[in-house]
Amino acid sequence: MFSFEGHRPVDLTPRLKARVYRVDGSIEEGNADPYGKPWVMKEGRFPGDNSLFTLYAAPEGGDEAWHQERMTSHHGAHLQGGKGHISHWVGVPDDMKGLWEMPLTTFMGEAAVCNLSDLAPNAISDPNEYPLGEGMALKSREGDVRGQEIKPEHLGHIQERDIVLMTSPFEGLEQPWLSKTTCEWLINDRKIRMIGFGVPGIQWQYDLKIGAPNNSPIRRMLLGANIPIAHPLVNIETLTKDRVFYIGTPLNFVKSEASFIRAIAFEEE
């Protein structure tokens, strides 16, 4: 019988507390995910038996913590695929899959833990070698302290067909950044199945607003290769082993570009 005996579970999912609009008119305060997105809900009453329910939405007209009524499955720890998400972008492959079309083994199995705490930021000498960062029109200048490029030699323990969990203790533009060259190595050489990014830690969402087909190169490359992305994850830095067993499955429904997940790493004791 399969067993996790001898392993400790580590929750990689940030704990969220909803900001709830109660039927009595009160507001129960909550918190936000690592990206600063709140989890807003409104309580209702079911007329059939007078039971209560909560809807995953802000009230009509918005909320001071969330400016629009609608909420999406990109709040909190979530998993995203390419189909239905970026399949309308110019230059992406025609054969991208949705999360619902991927086997469950995509989202569970052996994982390489990449805590890049040794990649401390440096003063840059060539601003052209550094991406804009986080989709912001922010030009780097010589001497600015910026995160290091993540290279294959930093990821040597990743094995073929691994799931990858990646983080660092750095924030903002001092985070190590995943380059197109290294992303190509992960896809074609290591043939990774899935990748999860800790927050803070890794800068991979850059060049978001430049023209296609050069926008969002890392998202474009990973999802184009049918490698789903899990983020924002937490507690990766608490793992003490280079390898763990990871589980973070999407909900079982179709035609959704993203899904909430409960991401868990099982580490040998």
GUGU-275789 format. One line per field, with one value per residue: residue in three letters; residue number from 0; x, z, y of N, C-alpha, C, O in turn. Coordinates in steps of 0.2 Angstrom, whole numbers, plus 5000, padded with zeros to 4 digits. Each point is the difference from the previous one (the first is absolute). Layout:
// residues N
rest ALA	...
nr NUM	...
neast X	...
nup Z	...
nnorth Y	...
caeast X	...
caup Z	...
canorth Y	...
ceast X	...
cup Z	...
cnorth Y	...
oeast X	...
oup Z	...
onorth Y	...
END
This chain:
// residues 269
rest MET	PHE	SER	PHE	GLU	GLY	HIS	ARG	PRO	VAL	ASP	LEU	THR	PRO	ARG	LEU	LYS	ALA	ARG	VAL	TYR	ARG	VAL	ASP	GLY	SER	ILE	GLU	GLU	GLY	ASN	ALA	ASP	PRO	TYR	GLY	LYS	PRO	TRP	VAL	MET	LYS	GLU	GLY	ARG	PHE	PRO	GLY	ASP	ASN	SER	LEU	PHE	THR	LEU	TYR	ALA	ALA	PRO	GLU	GLY	GLY	ASP	GLU	ALA	TRP	HIS	GLN	GLU	ARG	MET	THR	SER	HIS	HIS	GLY	ALA	HIS	LEU	GLN	GLY	GLY	LYS	GLY	HIS	ILE	SER	HIS	TRP	VAL	GLY	VAL	PRO	ASP	ASP	MET	LYS	GLY	LEU	TRP	GLU	MET	PRO	LEU	THR	THR	PHE	MET	GLY	GLU	ALA	ALA	VAL	CYS	ASN	LEU	SER	ASP	LEU	ALA	PRO	ASN	ALA	ILE	SER	ASP	PRO	ASN	GLU	TYR	PRO	LEU	GLY	GLU	GLY	MET	ALA	LEU	LYS	SER	ARG	GLU	GLY	ASP	VAL	ARG	GLY	GLN	GLU	ILE	LYS	PRO	GLU	HIS	LEU	GLY	HIS	ILE	GLN	GLU	ARG	ASP	ILE	VAL	LEU	MET	THR	SER	PRO	PHE	GLU	GLY	LEU	GLU	GLN	PRO	TRP	LEU	SER	LYS	THR	THR	CYS	GLU	TRP	LEU	ILE	ASN	ASP	ARG	LYS	ILE	ARG	MET	ILE	GLY	PHE	GLY	VAL	PRO	GLY	ILE	GLN	TRP	GLN	TYR	ASP	LEU	LYS	ILE	GLY	ALA	PRO	ASN	ASN	SER	PRO	ILE	ARG	ARG	MET	LEU	LEU	GLY	ALA	ASN	ILE	PRO	ILE	ALA	HIS	PRO	LEU	VAL	ASN	ILE	GLU	THR	LEU	THR	LYS	ASP	ARG	VAL	PHE	TYR	ILE	GLY	THR	PRO	LEU	ASN	PHE	VAL	LYS	SER	GLU	ALA	SER	PHE	ILE	ARG	ALA	ILE	ALA	PHE	GLU	GLU	GLU
nr 0	1	2	3	4	5	6	7	8	9	10	11	12	13	14	15	16	17	18	19	20	21	22	23	24	25	26	27	28	29	30	31	32	33	34	35	36	37	38	39	40	41	42	43	44	45	46	47	48	49	50	51	52	53	54	55	56	57	58	59	60	61	62	63	64	65	66	67	68	69	70	71	72	73	74	75	76	77	78	79	80	81	82	83	84	85	86	87	88	89	90	91	92	93	94	95	96	97	98	99	100	101	102	103	104	105	106	107	108	109	110	111	112	113	114	115	116	117	118	119	120	121	122	123	124	125	126	127	128	129	130	131	132	133	134	135	136	137	138	139	140	141	142	143	144	145	146	147	148	149	150	151	152	153	154	155	156	157	158	159	160	161	162	163	164	165	166	167	168	169	170	171	172	173	174	175	176	177	178	179	180	181	182	183	184	185	186	187	188	189	190	191	192	193	194	195	196	197	198	199	200	201	202	203	204	205	206	207	208	209	210	211	212	213	214	215	216	217	218	219	220	221	222	223	224	225	226	227	228	229	230	231	232	233	234	235	236	237	238	239	240	241	242	243	244	245	246	247	248	249	250	251	252	253	254	255	256	257	258	259	260	261	262	263	264	265	266	267	268
neast 5004	4994	5011	4993	4997	5000	4988	5007	4990	5002	4997	4996	4992	5001	5004	4992	5001	4992	5000	4997	4996	5001	4996	5008	5005	5000	5008	4999	5005	5004	5001	5011	4997	5004	4991	4998	5001	4993	4998	4997	4996	4994	4998	4999	4991	5004	4996	5008	5011	4999	5002	5009	5000	5008	4997	5001	4997	5005	5000	4989	5005	5000	5011	4997	4994	4989	5009	5003	4991	5002	4997	5010	4999	4998	4990	5007	5002	5008	4991	5011	4990	5004	4999	4998	5010	5006	4991	4998	5006	5003	4997	4989	5006	5002	5011	4998	5006	4990	4997	4991	5007	5000	5009	4994	5001	4991	4990	5004	5004	5006	5004	5001	5007	4992	5007	4994	4999	5003	4989	5010	4993	4998	5010	4991	5002	4993	4999	5008	5008	4998	4996	4992	4996	4998	5006	5009	4993	5004	5002	5004	5004	5006	5002	4994	4995	5007	4989	5003	5008	4989	5008	5002	5007	4993	5000	5010	4996	5001	4991	5006	4995	5010	4998	4996	5008	4993	5011	4994	5010	5004	5004	4989	5002	4996	4990	5002	5007	4989	5010	5001	5009	5000	4996	5007	5007	4996	5000	5008	5004	4997	4998	5004	4999	5007	4993	5008	4992	5011	4993	5008	5004	4989	5010	4989	4998	5005	5003	4998	5007	5008	5005	4989	5004	5000	4989	5001	5009	5001	4996	5004	5009	4999	4997	5009	5005	4992	5005	4994	4993	5009	4990	5007	5011	4996	5006	4999	4998	4989	4998	4998	4990	5008	4999	4993	4993	5000	4996	4998	4993	5000	4995	4993	5007	4990	5008	5008	4999	4991	5009	4990	5007	5000	5005	5002	5005	5002	5000	5008	4993
nup 5000	4992	4999	5006	5000	5010	4999	4997	5006	4989	5009	4991	5007	4992	5010	4995	5001	5000	4990	5011	4989	5011	5002	5008	4991	5006	5006	4994	5008	4991	4994	5001	4989	4998	4995	5010	4995	4999	5011	4989	5010	4994	5010	5001	4995	5005	4991	4993	5001	4992	4991	5007	4994	4996	4999	4992	5009	4992	5009	4999	4990	5000	4998	5011	5003	4998	4993	5002	4993	4989	5000	5004	4991	4997	5004	5004	5009	4993	4995	4996	4994	4993	5001	4990	4998	4996	5003	5008	5008	4999	4992	5002	5008	4991	5002	4999	5009	4999	5007	4995	4995	5009	4995	5004	4992	4995	5003	4994	5010	4994	5011	4991	5008	4997	5008	4994	5008	4994	4997	5005	5005	4989	5003	4996	4994	5001	5000	4992	5008	5001	5004	4992	4996	5001	4991	5007	4999	5002	4999	4994	5011	4992	5002	4991	5009	4995	4998	5007	4992	4998	5007	4989	4997	4996	4989	5004	5009	4994	5005	4995	4994	5001	5011	4995	5007	4997	5004	5005	5004	4990	5001	4998	5001	5011	4996	5006	4993	4999	4999	4992	5002	5008	4997	4994	5006	5005	4993	4997	5008	5004	4991	5003	5010	5008	4999	5008	4999	5003	5009	4996	4992	4996	4996	5002	5009	4991	5001	5010	5002	5002	4992	4997	5003	5000	4996	5009	5000	5009	5002	4996	5005	5009	5001	4998	5009	5000	5000	5005	5000	5006	5002	5007	4996	5007	5007	4991	5003	5000	4989	5006	4996	4997	5008	4992	5009	4989	5007	4989	5006	4989	5001	5006	4996	4995	4992	5005	4998	5006	5006	5005	5006	5000	5001	4995	5009	4992	5010	4992	5005
nnorth 4994	5004	5003	5006	4989	5006	5002	5007	5000	5002	5005	4995	4995	5007	5002	4994	5011	4992	5005	4999	4998	5005	4990	4997	4997	4991	5006	4991	5006	5005	4991	5000	5001	4990	4996	4995	4989	5009	4997	5003	5003	4993	5005	4988	5005	4990	5004	4995	5005	5007	4992	4997	5010	4994	5011	4993	5006	5006	5006	4998	5000	4988	5000	5002	4991	5001	5002	4989	5002	5003	4990	5000	4994	5011	4997	5008	4994	5003	4995	5001	5001	4992	4989	5006	4996	4991	4994	5007	4995	5010	4993	5002	4994	4995	4997	5011	4997	4995	5009	5006	5007	5006	4994	4992	4992	5004	4996	4992	5002	4992	5002	5007	4996	5008	4995	5007	4993	4990	4998	5000	5006	5002	5004	5006	4991	4991	5011	5002	5000	5011	4990	5000	4991	4988	4997	4999	5009	4990	5011	4992	5001	5005	4990	5000	5003	4992	4998	4992	5000	4998	4996	4998	5008	5007	4997	5003	5006	5009	4995	4992	5009	5006	4997	5009	4997	5009	5000	5009	5002	4997	5011	4999	5011	4999	5002	4991	5002	4999	4995	5008	5006	5007	5010	5007	5006	5009	5008	5007	5007	5009	5007	5010	4996	5001	5009	4998	5008	5000	5001	5007	5007	4998	5002	5000	5006	4995	5010	5004	5009	4992	5006	4999	4990	5011	5000	5006	5005	5006	5010	5009	5004	5006	5011	5008	5001	5008	5011	4992	5008	4997	5004	5006	4997	4992	5007	5006	5011	4999	5001	4990	4998	4993	4992	5003	4998	5000	5007	4998	4994	4999	5010	4994	5008	5000	4999	4994	5011	5001	4998	5001	5005	4988	5010	4990	5004	4992	5004	4997	4993
caeast 4996	5003	4999	5004	5004	5007	5001	4996	4997	5002	4994	5003	4995	4998	4993	4996	4994	4995	4997	4993	4994	4995	4993	4998	5003	5007	5005	5005	5006	5004	5007	5001	5005	5007	5000	4996	4994	4996	4995	4994	4994	4994	4996	4994	4995	4996	4993	4997	5000	5003	5007	5004	5005	5005	5002	5007	4999	4999	4993	5000	5003	5006	5002	5006	5006	5000	4996	4995	4996	5002	5006	5002	5004	5007	5001	5003	5003	4996	5003	4997	5002	5000	4994	4995	5003	5004	5000	4998	5006	5004	5007	5001	4998	4993	4998	5000	4995	4997	5002	4996	5003	5007	4999	5001	5007	5003	5000	5002	5006	5006	5001	5007	4999	5005	5000	5005	5002	5007	5000	4999	5000	5006	5000	5000	5005	4997	4993	4997	4999	4995	4993	4997	4998	4994	4996	5000	5004	5006	5006	5006	5006	5006	5001	4994	5001	4995	5000	5004	4997	5000	5003	5000	5005	4996	4995	5003	4997	4993	5000	4995	4993	4998	4997	5005	4998	5006	4999	5006	4997	5000	4994	5000	5005	5006	4999	5003	4995	5000	5002	4997	5005	4999	4993	5000	5003	4995	4995	5003	5005	4997	4993	4996	4993	4997	5004	4997	5004	4999	4999	5005	5005	5002	4997	4999	4994	5002	4998	4992	4996	5003	4996	5001	5000	5005	4998	5000	5004	5001	4993	4999	5004	4998	4993	5000	5003	4995	5003	4996	5003	4997	5002	5006	5001	5004	5003	5005	5006	5000	5002	5008	5002	5000	4995	4994	4995	4996	4993	4996	4995	4995	4993	4998	4995	5003	5000	5002	5007	5003	4997	5003	5003	5003	5007	5003	5007	5002	5007	5002	5003
caup 5000	4999	5007	5001	5007	4999	4997	5003	4995	5000	4996	4995	4998	5005	5003	4999	5003	4996	5002	4999	5002	5003	4999	5005	4998	5002	4996	5003	4997	4998	4998	4993	4998	4999	4995	5003	4998	5005	4998	5002	4999	5003	5002	4998	5003	4995	5002	5001	5007	5004	5002	4997	4996	4998	4993	4998	4996	5003	4998	4994	5002	5003	5007	5001	4999	4994	4996	4995	5003	4998	5003	4995	5003	5001	5007	5005	4996	4994	4995	4993	4994	4995	4996	5003	5004	4995	4994	4995	4999	4993	5000	5005	4996	4999	5003	5008	5003	5006	5006	5000	4995	5003	5005	5007	5002	4998	5006	5006	4999	5002	4999	5002	5004	4998	5004	4997	5005	4998	4994	5003	4994	4999	4996	4993	4995	4994	5001	4995	5002	5006	4998	5003	5007	5002	4995	5001	4996	5005	4996	5004	4998	5002	5007	5004	5003	4997	5001	4996	4995	5002	4994	5001	5005	5006	5000	4998	5002	4997	4995	4994	5001	5006	5002	5003	5005	5000	5004	5003	5005	4997	4998	4995	4994	5002	4999	4994	4994	4996	4993	4995	4999	5005	4999	4995	5003	5004	4995	4995	5002	5006	4999	5006	5000	5003	5004	5005	5002	5007	5000	4995	4998	4993	4995	4993	4997	4998	4993	4999	4996	4993	4994	4998	5004	5005	5006	5005	4997	5005	5000	4993	4999	5004	4998	4993	5000	5004	5006	5004	5005	5007	5003	5004	5005	5006	5004	4996	5003	5006	4999	5001	4995	4993	4996	5004	4996	5000	4998	4999	4994	4999	5000	4994	4996	4993	4997	5005	4999	5006	5005	5007	5002	5006	4998	5006	4999	5005	5001	5004	5007
canorth 5006	5006	5004	5006	4999	5002	5006	5006	5004	5007	5004	5005	5005	5006	5000	5006	5002	5005	5006	4998	5005	4996	5002	5005	5006	5001	4998	4996	5001	4995	5002	5000	4995	5003	5005	5005	5000	4998	4995	5004	4996	5003	4995	5000	4995	4996	5001	4994	4997	5006	5000	5006	4998	5006	5000	5002	5006	5006	5003	5004	5007	5000	4999	5004	4996	4997	5005	4998	4995	4993	4997	4995	4994	5002	5003	4994	4995	4997	4997	5003	4997	5005	5000	5004	5005	5004	4996	5006	5004	4999	4996	4994	4994	4998	4994	5001	4996	5002	4996	4994	4995	4997	4995	5002	4999	5007	5004	4996	4996	5002	5008	5003	5006	5005	5006	5004	5005	5002	5005	5007	5005	5004	5006	4997	5004	5001	5001	4996	4993	4999	5002	5006	4997	5001	5004	5007	5004	5003	4998	4999	5004	4997	5001	4999	4994	4996	4993	4996	4996	4993	4996	4993	4998	5001	4995	4993	4994	4999	4994	5000	4999	5002	5006	5005	5005	5005	5006	5003	5004	5007	5003	5005	4999	4996	4993	4996	5000	4994	5003	4996	4995	4995	4997	4995	4994	4996	4997	4995	4996	4997	4998	5001	4999	5006	5004	5004	5006	5003	5007	5002	4996	4999	5005	4996	5004	5006	5002	4998	5004	5001	4997	4993	4994	5000	5002	4995	4995	4994	4997	4997	4994	4995	4997	4997	4993	4997	4999	5004	5005	5001	5006	5001	4995	5002	4995	4996	5001	4996	4993	4999	4995	5003	4996	4998	4997	5006	4999	5006	4998	5004	4998	4995	5003	5001	5006	5005	5001	5000	4997	5000	4994	5000	4997	4997	4996	4995	5000	4994	5002
ceast 5004	4999	5005	5004	5007	5001	4996	4997	5002	4995	5004	4995	4999	4993	4997	4994	4996	4998	4992	4995	4994	4993	4998	5002	5007	5005	5006	5007	5004	5007	5001	5005	5007	5001	4996	4993	4995	4995	4994	4994	4994	4995	4993	4996	4996	4993	4997	5000	5003	5007	5004	5005	5005	5002	5007	5000	5000	4993	5000	5002	5007	5001	5007	5006	5000	4995	4995	4996	5003	5007	5002	5004	5008	5001	5002	5004	4996	5005	4997	5003	4999	4993	4994	5003	5004	4999	4998	5006	5003	5006	5000	4998	4993	4998	5001	4994	4997	5002	4995	5002	5006	4999	5002	5007	5004	5001	5002	5007	5006	5001	5007	4999	5006	5000	5007	5003	5008	5000	4999	5000	5006	4999	5001	5005	4997	4993	4996	4999	4995	4993	4997	4997	4993	4995	5000	5005	5006	5006	5006	5006	5006	5001	4994	5001	4994	5001	5005	4995	5000	5002	4999	5004	4998	4995	5002	4997	4993	5001	4995	4993	4998	4995	5005	4996	5005	4998	5007	4998	5000	4994	5001	5006	5007	4999	5004	4994	5002	5001	4996	5005	4999	4993	5000	5004	4996	4995	5003	5005	4997	4993	4996	4993	4996	5005	4996	5004	4998	4999	5001	5005	5003	4997	4999	4994	5003	4999	4993	4997	5003	4996	5001	5004	5005	4998	5000	5004	5000	4993	4998	5004	4998	4993	4999	5002	4996	5003	4996	5004	4996	5003	4994	5000	5004	5003	5005	5007	5001	5002	5007	5003	5000	4995	4994	4995	4994	4993	4996	4995	4995	4993	4998	4994	5003	4999	5001	5007	5004	4996	5003	5003	5002	5007	5003	5006	5001	5007	5002	5003	5007
cup 5000	5007	5000	5007	4999	4996	5004	4994	5001	4996	4996	4998	5006	5003	4999	5005	4997	5003	4998	5001	5002	4999	5005	4998	5003	4995	5004	4996	4998	4999	4993	4998	4999	4995	5002	4997	5006	4998	5003	4999	5003	5002	4998	5004	4995	5003	5001	5007	5005	5002	4996	4995	4999	4993	4999	4996	5005	4999	4994	5002	5003	5007	5001	4999	4993	4995	4996	5003	4998	5004	4995	5004	5000	5007	5004	4996	4995	4995	4993	4995	4994	4996	5004	5004	4995	4993	4994	4999	4993	5002	5005	4996	5000	5004	5008	5003	5006	5006	5000	4995	5002	5005	5007	5002	4998	5007	5007	4998	5003	4998	5002	5003	4998	5004	4998	5005	4999	4995	5003	4994	5000	4996	4993	4997	4994	5001	4994	5001	5005	4997	5004	5007	5001	4996	5001	4995	5004	4997	5006	4998	5003	5008	5004	5002	4998	5002	4995	4995	5003	4994	5002	5005	5007	5002	4999	5003	4998	4995	4995	5003	5007	5000	5003	5004	5001	5004	5002	5005	4998	4997	4995	4995	5002	5000	4994	4995	4996	4993	4995	4998	5005	5000	4995	5002	5004	4995	4996	5003	5006	4999	5006	4998	5002	5004	5005	5003	5007	4999	5007	4998	4993	4996	4993	4996	4998	4992	4998	4995	4993	4995	4999	4994	5006	5007	5005	4998	5004	5000	4993	4999	5004	4998	4993	4999	5005	5007	5005	5005	5006	5003	5003	5006	5006	5003	4996	5004	5006	4999	5000	4995	4993	4996	5005	4995	5001	4997	5000	4994	4999	5001	4994	4997	4993	4999	5005	4999	5006	5006	5007	5001	5008	4999	5006	4998	5006	5000	5004	5007	5001
cnorth 5006	5004	5006	5000	5001	5006	5005	5004	5007	5004	5005	5006	5005	4999	5006	5000	5004	5006	4999	5005	4995	5002	5005	5007	5001	4997	4997	5001	4994	5002	4999	4995	5003	5006	5006	5000	4997	4994	5003	4995	5003	4994	5001	4995	4996	4999	4993	4997	5005	4999	5005	4997	5007	4999	5003	5007	5006	5003	5004	5007	5000	5000	5004	4996	4997	5004	4998	4994	4993	4998	4994	4994	5002	5003	4994	4995	4997	4997	5003	4996	5005	5000	5004	5006	5005	4997	5005	5004	4998	4996	4995	4994	4998	4994	5001	4997	5004	4996	4993	4994	4997	4995	5002	4999	5006	5003	4997	4996	5003	5008	5001	5006	5005	5006	5004	5006	5002	5005	5007	5005	5004	5006	4998	5005	5001	5000	4996	4993	4999	5002	5006	4998	5002	5004	5007	5003	5003	4998	5000	5004	4997	5002	4998	4992	4996	4993	4996	4996	4993	4996	4993	4997	5001	4995	4993	4994	4998	4994	5000	4998	5002	5005	5005	5005	5005	5006	5003	5005	5008	5002	5005	4999	4997	4993	4997	4999	4994	5003	4995	4994	4994	4997	4995	4994	4996	4996	4995	4995	4996	4998	5000	4999	5006	5004	5005	5006	5002	5007	5002	4995	5000	5005	4996	5004	5007	5001	4998	5005	5002	4996	4993	4999	5000	5002	4993	4994	4993	4996	4997	4994	4994	4997	4998	4993	4996	4998	5005	5004	5000	5006	5004	4995	5003	4994	4996	5000	4996	4992	5000	4995	5003	4996	4999	4997	5006	4998	5007	5000	5005	4997	4996	5003	5002	5008	5006	5000	5000	4997	5001	4993	5000	4996	4997	4996	4996	4999	4994	5003	4997
oeast 5005	4995	5005	5002	5003	5006	4995	5003	4999	4999	5003	5002	4999	4996	5002	4997	5002	4999	4999	5000	4997	4999	4995	4999	5003	4998	5002	5000	5000	5003	4995	5003	5001	5004	4999	4996	5002	4999	4998	5000	5000	4999	4997	5002	4997	4999	4995	4995	5002	5002	4997	5002	4997	5002	5002	5001	4997	4997	5005	4998	5003	4995	5004	5006	5006	4994	4996	5003	5000	5004	4996	5002	5004	5006	4998	5001	4995	5006	4994	5006	4998	4998	4999	4997	4999	5004	5000	4999	5000	5004	5005	4996	4996	4994	5001	4995	5004	5002	5003	4997	5003	4995	5003	5003	5006	5005	4999	5000	5000	4999	5002	4996	5006	4996	5005	5001	5001	5006	4994	5004	5004	4995	5005	5001	5002	4997	4995	4996	4999	4999	5003	5001	4998	4995	4996	5005	5000	5002	5000	5000	4999	5000	5000	5002	4994	5006	5000	4995	5006	4998	4999	4999	5002	4998	4996	5000	4997	5005	4995	5000	4995	4998	5004	4995	5006	4994	5005	4994	4998	4995	5005	5001	5004	5004	5001	4995	5005	4995	4999	4997	5000	4999	4997	4998	5000	4998	4997	5000	5001	4998	4996	4997	4995	5005	4995	5006	4994	5004	4997	5000	5006	4994	5005	4999	4999	4998	4998	4995	4998	4996	5006	5000	5003	5004	4999	4997	4999	4999	4998	4997	4999	4999	4996	4999	5002	4999	5001	5005	4994	5006	4994	4995	5003	4999	5002	5004	5005	5002	5004	5006	4996	4998	5001	5001	4998	4999	5000	5002	4998	5000	5003	4995	5006	4996	4997	5004	5006	4994	5006	4998	5001	5000	5001	5000	4999	5003	4997	5005	5002
oup 5004	5003	4997	5003	4995	4999	5003	4995	5006	4994	5003	4996	5005	4997	5002	5001	4998	5007	4994	5006	4996	4998	4998	5004	4998	4995	5005	4995	5004	5002	4996	5005	5001	5000	4996	5002	5003	4994	5006	4995	5004	4996	4998	5004	4996	5005	5004	5003	5005	5005	4996	5001	5001	4997	5004	4994	5006	4995	4998	5005	5001	5004	4995	4999	4998	5002	4997	5005	5005	5001	4996	5006	5001	5000	5000	4994	5001	5000	5000	5000	5001	4998	5006	5003	5000	4996	4994	4995	4998	5004	5001	4995	5004	5001	5003	4997	5003	4999	5002	5001	4996	5004	5001	5004	5002	5001	5005	4995	5004	4994	5005	4998	5001	4998	5002	4998	5003	4999	4998	4996	5005	4997	4999	5001	4996	5000	5002	4997	5001	4997	5005	5005	5001	5003	4997	4998	5000	4999	5005	4994	5005	5002	5006	4997	5001	5001	4994	5002	5002	4994	5006	5004	5005	5006	4997	4997	5001	4996	5000	5004	5003	4995	5004	4999	5002	5000	4998	5000	5004	4999	4998	4997	4996	5002	4995	5001	4998	4997	5002	4999	4998	5001	5000	4998	5000	5002	5000	4997	5001	5004	5001	4995	4997	5002	4998	5001	5001	4996	5005	5003	4999	5000	4997	4994	5003	4997	4995	4997	4997	5002	5001	4996	5002	5005	4997	4999	4997	4999	4999	4997	4997	4999	4998	4996	5002	5003	4999	5002	5000	5001	4998	5004	4999	4998	5003	5000	5003	5004	4998	5000	4999	4995	5005	4994	5005	4996	5005	4995	5005	5000	4994	5000	5000	5003	4999	5001	5000	4999	5000	4998	5003	4999	5005	4994	5006	4996	5006	5000	5006
onorth 5001	5000	4999	5005	4998	5002	4999	5002	5002	4999	5005	5004	4999	4999	5006	4995	5006	5000	5000	5003	4996	5006	5003	5004	5005	4996	5003	4997	4995	5005	5000	4997	5006	5004	5005	5005	4995	4999	4999	4997	5005	4996	5006	4996	5003	4998	4999	4997	4999	5003	5004	4994	5005	4995	5004	4999	5000	4998	5003	5003	5005	5000	5001	5003	4998	5001	5004	4997	4996	5004	4998	5001	4995	5003	4994	5001	4997	5001	5000	4998	5005	5006	4999	5004	5006	5002	4999	5004	4995	5002	4996	5000	5002	4999	4995	5000	5004	4994	4995	4995	4996	5000	5005	5004	5001	5004	5002	4997	5005	5001	4998	5005	4998	5005	4998	5005	5006	5003	5003	4999	5000	5001	4996	5006	5005	4994	4997	4997	4994	5005	5002	5004	5006	5003	5004	4997	5006	4994	5003	5001	4996	5005	4999	4996	5002	4998	5003	4998	4998	5000	4998	4995	4997	4999	4996	4995	4995	5000	5004	4995	4998	5004	4997	5003	4998	5002	4997	5001	5004	4996	5002	4995	4999	4996	5003	4999	4998	5003	4994	4995	4995	4994	4994	4995	4994	4995	4994	4995	4994	4995	4995	5002	5002	4997	5002	4998	5001	5003	4998	4995	5001	5001	4999	4998	5005	4996	4998	4997	5005	4996	4997	5005	4995	5000	4995	4995	4995	4994	4995	4995	4995	4994	4995	4997	4994	4994	5006	4997	5002	5000	4998	4999	5005	4994	4995	4995	4999	4997	5004	4999	5004	5003	4998	5000	5002	4996	5004	5003	5003	4994	5002	4998	5001	5003	5005	4995	4999	4999	5000	4995	5006	4994	5004	4997	5001	4998	4999	5004	5001
END
